[in-house]
Amino acid sequence: MSDRELVFSDGCAVSLIGMAGAGKSTLAPLLAAKLDWQFIDTDQVVESFYGKPLQDIVDYLGLADFRKAEEEILSTLGVLRTVVSTGGSVVYGEKAMERLKSLGPVVYLRMECKTCLQRVGEGYGRGLAIKPDQSLESLYNERVPLYARYADFTVDTDKFSSDECAEKIFQWLKSIQE
């Protein structure tokens, strides 16, 4: 089997989950290139559905309705041979996560809270699904158990370069195929 011949039965997708700033949008194209697959960003799927930037959608719908809308849209996602970069709030939607898990492995891009705070700052304009009075640290602590719950594999994106993370995921995918 050559490095680019990862073939799962009936095709599949690999979904990347994690906090804003964890590297999902950066790693998705890197991993897709290693696999010779396509990649998509689910935030862009949601933006396409509404025809607005993500922050405008969050502001318009409010947090609870945004999460419901994201879950409904992603629970019908159909892709093969695709690396899926998800929005950080996807883990609140059980139907969406069940759908992603049915498509293939889910990889948690983990980072320390201090790294998240450094990379994301206040998060303004990022489409961050956060309560108005909630800190980023509180959001991080709330989500970490959810990411861990759904993860089939975890890579620490603040301990390795993007290329190293993509290679670790690729090697893991090869190992579960054998």
Protein Blocks (a to p, Z undefined) as FASTA:
>chain_A
ZZklcccehiaadddeddehilmmmmmmmmmmmnopacddfklmmmmmnopafklmmmmn
ommlmmmmmmmmmmmgccehiacdddfklmmmmklmmmmmmnoccddddddfklmmmmnm
noponlpacdfkbcfklmmmmmmmmmmmmpmbdcdfklbcfklmmmmmmmmmmmmmZZ
